Every structure is written in C-alpha cells, then in structure tokens.
Amino acid sequence: MLLAVLSGFILAIAAPWFFKAFGDRTGWVLAILPAALAVYFGSYIPEVMTGETVVQEVPWIPSLDIELTFFLDGFSLLFAMLITVIGTLVVIYGGGYLKGDKDIPRFYVFILAFMASMLGLVLSDSLISLFVFWELTSITSFMLIGYYHDNAKYRKCAHQSMMVTVGGGLAMMAGLILLMMIVSDPAGAGLQGAEAFSLRAILAVDSGLITGHEFYVPALLLILAGCFTKSAQVPFHFWLPNAMAGPTPVSSYLHSATMVKAGIYLMARLQPGMGGTELWMTLIPIVGATTMFMGMYFALKSTGYKQVLAYSTIMALGVLTMLIGIGTEKAMLAFVAFLLAHAMYKGAFFMIAGIVDHETGTKDLKVLSGLRKKMPITATVAAVVAVSLAGFPPLFGYLGKKMMFETALEAPNVQVYILTLVALTATMGIAVAGLLGVKPFWGEEAETPKPAHEAPLSMLLGPIVLATGSLTFGLAPFFADSALVQAAVTAIWGQETDYYLALWSGFNTAVVMSAVTLVAGLLVYWQWDRVRGVMESLQWLYDHGPEWAYTHGMDRFLPWIAKKQTGIIQNGHLRYYLLTILLTLVTLVGYAFFTRGEITGALSFEVHFYELLVVLVMLTAAFFAASTSSRLGSVAAAGVVGFSVAVVYIFFSAPDLGITQLLVETLTVILLVLVLFRLPEFVSFSTTAARIRDVFVALLVGGMMTALLLATQDVQLYEHDPISHYHIAKSVPEAYGRNIVNVILVDYRTLDTLGEIFVLALAAIGVYAMVKFRKRDERLAAAEASEKEETA
Amino acid sequence: MIESKSLILHTATRFLLPLQLLFSLFLLLRGHDEPGGGFIAGLVAAGAIALYLFAFDVPSTKRMLRASPHDLFGLGLLLAAVSGIPALFLGKPYLTALWWELEFPFFGEIKLSTPLLFDIGVYLVVIGSVLSIVMTLAEAE
C-alpha cells in the first residue's frame, strides 16, 4: 500500500516527461496507473468483505513513535475505489478537455499528486500521516484551482479555498492533538507510543472514555472545524463554488467526488469513538441539514451549469454530514449509499458540464436548450444521470434518497428541523435535476457561441462509465451491497449491520415523501424563471453572508491589524529594538531565576593583582564608551573592553576563546571604521529622562547577567565533577581531537554550528541587500522624479 | 574611497598576505588538536584580505580573490551541509563524524574526516561572510 501511495507521487514528478513523449495521448497513458491501482484495490474486495483489515506498517520517525501505517477496511476500500476509478476517468478526460493548453503537464503533475495524497489520507492509520496528507490535498487543490494563474480573479479563488481549508486544518491539528492526549491519559485509555496516534487503536477504545473526558468538547469542536471547512459546510461553504475557477476535470474530481469528502471521511471514521453524545447528535445534524438546504437553494437560484453543480455538491455534503450526525445504524447505511450514489452522478455531471461548456462555448442555463440533436450521446447520458440525481427508481440515486428519508424519519434529535429541510431540499432537488439533465438538451434548439458538436471519446468515457454504474447498482443493489457497501458500513458502524439495500421495501412514509416531493419539484421546475425571480429579490442578503465577512476580514481587517502591529513592532528605531530585546531577556530569564534559581556557592575573593588591573581597565573603558561624545573614542573604548575580555580568557587558559575574541574585536573595529565616517556629526538626541531609563535598563541587564554567572557556578550536572573533566576524558577516544572547543563545534554539536554558519551567511546577505537595494531604490526614485520633471 | 597611497603598506601587504593565508590554513588544519579551527582560521584569512582591501581598493581585491565572497560562503555552506551525508549511508544520524586513516607514500599516515570537511565549510563561510560585509560597506557610497 505504501507503494500504491508513493507511485502516484513518483508518476506526478515524471508526468512532464511523459507529456514530451506522448503529447496529446498522455492522459490515456498516465491513466494506466490509477486504473492499475483500482484493480489492485479491487483485488482486496473479497478479503475485506469477510471483515478482514489489511495493515501495512512502515516506520517513519521511530524516535518519535510516528509510523506510516496504512490500513484497508471496508470504508477506506470504498474511498480508495472511488479515488482510483474516478481518478482514471478524470485523467483521461482532462487530457481531452485541456488539449492544446500550454500548461497541461502541470495539470497532470498536480492531479496525480492530489490522487496520491487523497489515497494516503484514506489509508492512513496514524493521525499524523493523515493530517500530513490532509494538508497535501489542500495544497494540490490550491495549485489546481489556480490552474489558470494568469487570471487575478481565479488566483483569488484559489487563495480563498486554501485559506479556509488550511485554516480549518490547523484547528483540526489542535483537535487531533487533544484527541491523542485524551486516549493517552493514564487515567483513561492510557494508550502508549505509536498507539496513541493510531486510528484503529483509538477506535478500539471504549467510547465512554473518550466522550467522558474533559478535553472531549474542545477536541470535537476543533476537529469538526477542520471537517466543516474541508467539506464546505455552512458557514464555510462559500469557497467551494469559487473553487469552480479551476478546470472542469479538477472540479469534477476534487470538488465533488473526493477531496471535499475528506471531512466527511474523518467524521465518519471518528463516529464510533466520538459520536453518540448530545453535542454530536445535535450540532452535526443541524449544520448538515442547514448546509443541505442552503446548497440546494443556491443551486436552484444559479444559472451557470458548473455553479448549479457546485451548490448541489454542497447540498450532498450537507446530507452526508447530517447522516453522520444522526448516527444510527440505518443512517450509516444511508450514508454509504448516498456517498456512492453522489460520487457517481456528480462526477458524471461535472464531466458533462465540461463537455457542454467545451463544445458550445457557454454554460449559461438560461441560454442552453435543445442540444440533443447535436450531442445525442451526451444528452442520453445526462438524462440517465439526472434521473439518479433526482432520485427516481430504478437508479442508484433513488436508493440513497430513500434511505435518507427513512433515516430522517427516525432522527433522535431536532427531528422537525431535519424533516422540514429534507422535504424542501428534495423538492428543489427534482427541479435542479431537470435544469441539469433536461433543459440544456431538450426543447427548442438555441444558438450557442460555438457551433455545438459531440465530444471526443476521451471526454465521453467518464460520464458513460459512471452513468452505467448508477444504473447497474440501482437495478441490482445486491452488487453494490455485496461489493462494498456492507463492508464499509461495518467498518464505520463497528459491527455488521442487519440492514441491506433494496429498491422496494414496502409502502411506507419514505415512499410517500418521495412522491410528494416529486410532484412539488416538477412544479418548481416548470416555474423556474418565476421562482428564481423571487429568490433574486433577496440579493442583498446573499451579498452579506459569510463570504462577505471573509473578504471583508481579509481585505480590510487583516491589513489594518498588520499595519498597526507593524507600526508598533517594526518602529524603525534601533534603540527601541535593543530596549525590547534586553527587557524581554531580563524579564524571561529573571523570572526563571527568581522562581527556580539560587546562588548558594561561596564567593572566592582570591584575586591576583593582574586580574584586578584588567578589570579596572575594563571598567574605565566601559564608562568612557558610555559617556564620551566622540564616536571614534567610543568605538576604541569598546574595543579596549573586548581586548581585556580576551586577556581574561587567556588567564583562565582558554586560548581558543581568546584568539577568537581578539580576531572578532579587530574585525569589528574595521567594520565600524567603514561605517563610522559615513555617519553625520554626533548630535545628542536623548532627553535626560531617556538616559536615566537607559541607565536603569543597563543596570538591570548587567545585574541579571552577574547573578546568572554566579548561579551557573553552582550548577553541577555531573556529580562531584565539572563537565570539563568529562570532555577532557572523552574528546580523544571518541572524537580523535585534543582541542575540546573544536571537538564540540565540529563533532558533538555540529548541527548547532551548521545553524550558526547559516545565520552568519544570512547576516552577510542582509547587509548586502540593505546597502545594495537601498541604492537601487534611490536610483529608481530619482529616475522617476526626473521623468516627472521632463513630462511637466 | 578606501585607498591608501602608502608605499610601505602596499609592499608590506603583498608580503604579508601569503604568510597570513598560510597561517590561517595552518590554524585550520591543526584546529582539532591545538588552538585553531575553521572559525579562527577564517577570521585570520578574512583579516588578511581586509588588510589587502585597505591597502589597495575593492576592485583589485576582487581581482585578487577571483571568486566572489558570496560564492565562498555558498560553497562553505554546501560543504558543511554535505559533510553530514556520508553518515546517512551507514545508517547513522545526519552529521555523525566519520574518520578514515590513509597511508600516503611520502607523508605517512593522514587522517581524513567529515569534521574536517565541515570545518573547511565553516572556514569558507566565515571568510565569505566577513568579506561580503566589508566589501559591501566599503563599496557603499
């Protein structure tokens, strides 16, 4: 399975070369990998059907107990099949859709990388790798939405989807960490090491230990924030319609069939462990039902083909969330059935939308009409898929919808709210299905910007396969049931279920609901223009929804905050920077010192005469440096202090430090000389009050350093023995060097040194950039000014 | 701007520079056992070249150096970072020190090691960074 995930990434890297070799046929060639993966995962179906879980453990960061464990049970298998099968179709379709586009290799790179990330997500057992793959899907999605990167509006859409999903992802990370803390709590489940990150281990824990923990509510809310943003639940739904800025194959794959279901996936996974509480069964159904209703409402209001699809996807995500929230055994079956049905019809519909747009040049539903003569195959497929979307028997969509009704009727919490919205949504759903599958193809033939014609095979293949799937699974639900659905339900319900899928299970309320909503829906479709007119009269409300809040926050509030805090922190005065740094240092170290440190050792006053002399020189020089009004004098005096320190090092037999100190002092003087003679005349800026403050700060810092040094004298890490003895004893046998300082620098603590030399190089680059770029900026400003003068 | 017309300084620098650079190499190579090492040696070399810069000017220093200071610290960082890689092949953590003792016909036994490579990297980074700063400031108008 590791190979299955990695192969996608590897092929993604190689995709541009494939394009060079195969040109327009690249899509067909690259699709071999997802197709092979589909066969590979398909071969596990018999094994998984018997309740087996296939596990592969790969150590990743053993020192932190992080493993790259993959596991395959019914639920991840269902997702893996969806990802690979639809992935195959989308890669082929994308090759046709983007034919001739100059950036098409980039499409292949990111679509394959996305597929691999998504596979990794649904196969991950470790919460850590799950999170990594989760964020990888956000990033690849960002690159794919921004595929047409020369359009500023599309870039903004990509940015928005990234900010929303990654923002939620961060919240989710915090939630997952809390969840790990819950399960590793020794008073509760007490999982150890890698077990605490393992989904399987967490779900095996008695759910009472999780839901009863004090961190349960914050953990759940944070994880849900991640799931809701990823799966476009109200009020974070707005990024999804905007994500349609990407090419249609991308929308079809990421923003309908797979990525947006990552949030759903995680919720369903955690349901056995974290579900069943009042919070879960109230909050999630309400959010889900609201999303479902809002999605369908906006779908009916929209006129762009892809826009309608985007909103109806939001509706479907709402349904799935709601079903997870209801969380009964039947809800889980409905959930899986709806998931499968939706992936099939929505994937197909997006591809049809691409065909219509590609071959006619428009996606405006008000204009499109009567295409069936020019595009007979597309029209037929669209009709079949629309019937599934509307939820008519005998298509698979009907099963999903029927199960949803039955579940809603037995919802334990907020039932009235759910039922009302379900009925309204179903009614509008019929109308939307008509808009998508019937209106563009039937009725009078209308003019289109491009002369309409049938699409090539590469683009038709996807919708045909998916429509056939809808029909087969609908006519013979037994296939779907036995192939995947039962195993998936077992995986997320925790035990085998007694329910099964059937087209007809007797005359009940659900059937009545289906019939009533059907009639009402046809009425709405018939009066679409009028209904839309009413909906549009509420335009003001739509303009001030969550998206308004988001854009307002990003465009106004964030810059405002940034400006304010930059103004305070980056004030441009070196003296304030120094003051901030020193005071922070004194506060932090001082706090630790007073709470934990103490000076116990006796001070020794055995000082040699020459030591005293050096100290006196230092004091005098320091005092002179601080009080003189000559810059050169100040520098020279500071130099005297430095050289005296070097002498002190040599007194205490640290030749390396002494030499270094001498050299650094010399170079500092050179540097200062280079800078000094460029500075203007010395002027006294500081007021007396500022000087007193500075003296105070200086005394504080000096006092603290003194106290600290005295305290370090007492620190005895090794019993009865200073640490230098350890180094003297070990440096030759272990590092083959007698110079302890050098051994520490280049052997024991090499990584620190590596960091330090990077900082050194960075400082050099900083000086270079500051001096050179300032000069360039000034030149540019001067050139601009002279240009203005000339034109004037 | 910085240009000395002193004949004494010119002549002295010409003779001192090779000596100082040799001394810096000496410090670098003996650093593991005696006082010295990449950092100190780099400072000595940088000081020597800075002296040259004060005696002559920036363009002639650049001509004398042949490589730009940026390339020097870039190469240094690369060497230091690369010196940690061989350990990975032996399944040890990045930057673990490795030693090889080689017999050469005339020199006798010579110890080569990844810390030496690392120290040469430090040496180059120090020279490059200091010279970059000095030259940038000296060139500034």
Interface residues (C-beta under 8 A of the other chain):
Chain A: P655 D656 I659 T660 L663 V664 T666 L667 I670 L671 L674 V675 R678 A735 Y736 G737 R738 N739 V741 N742 V743 L745 V746 D747 T750 L751 T753 L754 I757 F758 L760 A761 A763 A764 I765 V767 Y768 V771 K772 K775
Chain B: I2 G31 H32 D33 E34 P35 G36 G37 G38 F39 I40 L43 V44 A46 G47 A50 F54 P69 H70 F73 G74 G76 L77 A80 A81 G84 Y94 L95 A97 W99 K111 S113 P115 F118 D119 G121 V122 V125 V126 G128 S129 V130 S132 I133 V134 T136 L137 A138 E139 A140 E141
